[in-house]
Amino acid sequence: MEISEKIVKFKIPILFLAAFSLIIFSVVYVAPKFLDILKYFWPLLLSTALFLATVAAFSRITPPVPEESGEGILDYVAGQHEHEDLLPPVLRAESVEEEEEGNKE
């Protein structure tokens, strides 16, 4: 009687273990073999490995980028245009405002 009482006490963990074992067995039985997966995906795996090797090689070859290298473009995008004098007169902000004021009058 002691064994049946212990089985009843651990009924839920035993059911979970049996279900988990059945799932693992069915996945292993139904799943394709590892070599079949490798045969199917070898071009993707090879191209990814070559890409990562190229990235690693270029990261060692190229010099480090200074931290302030992107500040000019960030200021330009943020609207702080220091180089407006390089734009043609048609695209300058004050010429557009002057044309709008001239059209209102």
Contacts in CASP RR format, 6 or more apart in sequence:
PFRMAT RR
TARGET T0000
AUTHOR 0000-0000-0000
METHOD contacts of the structure
MODEL  1
MEISEKIVKFKIPILFLAAFSLIIFSVVYVAPKFLDILKYFWPLLLSTAL
FLATVAAFSRITPPVPEESGEGILDYVAGQHEHEDLLPPVLRAESVEEEE
EGNKE
7 14 0 8 1.000
38 45 0 8 1.000
75 81 0 8 1.000
75 82 0 8 1.000
76 82 0 8 1.000
76 83 0 8 1.000
81 93 0 8 1.000
84 92 0 8 1.000
84 93 0 8 1.000
89 95 0 8 1.000
END
